[in-house]
């Protein structure tokens, strides 16, 4: 199976430990084989390294751009930026709920 990566959170198994690490990813490709999963992400940020204030501001700006149809914006870009910001905020929320 080969598929595109949408903005979201993945759980990575930490070798030799019982814990997982949350990582925000967006863009790129995912390949699934019987014994191996390969993630080739354009962007990968550990959830604990995400900046909530920056993600919230990016979400606000993208929502504003989508509401203001008279502005000279690229609709696809604004939608992609909104999806990325929402996914980052969800990653932060998942990380908080783990502790």
N, C-alpha and C positions, 0 to 999 in steps of 0.2 A: 504494500500500500504506500502510495506517495501522495501527499496533499500539501496545500498551502497552509501557513500558520496565520491564524487570526490573532489579534491582540488578546492576551489572557495570561493565566497563571499556570505554570507546570510545577509538579513536585518532582524533585530530583532525589534519588536515594543516595545517601552519603555512604560510600564504601566502608565496610567494617564497623558500622554504627547502626543503631536501630532507628535513627532519625531521618527525616526528610528535610530538604531545603526548598522553600518557595521561591520561584523565579518568574518575574514578568518577562514575557516574550512577545514580539510582534514581527511580522514579516518573515519571509524565508520559507523553508520547506521542512517537512517532517516525513521520515521514511520509517515504516514499520516492517520488520522481518521477524521470523519465528523466535529468534533468540536475542534480538537487538533492536533498539529504537534509536534512530539518529535524528537529532534536532539541529538544523542549520538555520538559526534565527538571525535576522538582520539586527535585531535589538534584543539583548538579554540583560536584565538588571535584577540582582538579588532583591527580594521584597524588602528586606531591612534597609536597603540603600535608597529606596524610593523616597522622594520628597513630597509629602502630602500637600503642602501649600502650593507647590508648583503644579501638581496634578490638578488640584481644585481650580487654580487660575486658568490652566489650559482648557479645562472643561467649560468654565464660564465663557472664555473667549470663543471657543468653538460653537457653543450654543448661541451666543450673540451673533456670530457670523451667519449661522443658519437661519436665525430669525430675520436678520436684516438683508433681505433679498435684493435691495437696491445697491448694496455694497459690491465693489468689484472683487468678488471672491470666486474661488474654484469650489463648487459644491462638493465634489469628491474629496478634495483635500480637507475641507471642514468636517465632513463626515468621518474621515479616517482619523483626524486629530481628536474628535469627540470619542470615538471608539477606543483609542489609545488611552486617553485620560480616564475614562470610565474603568477600563481594565486595570490601570495602575491603582486607582482608588480601591477597587475590589481586592487587589493583591494586598494592599495595606490592611484592609479590613480582615482578610483571612489570616494574616500574620498576627494581628491583635487577638483574634479569637483563639489562636493556638496557645496563648500564654495566659 
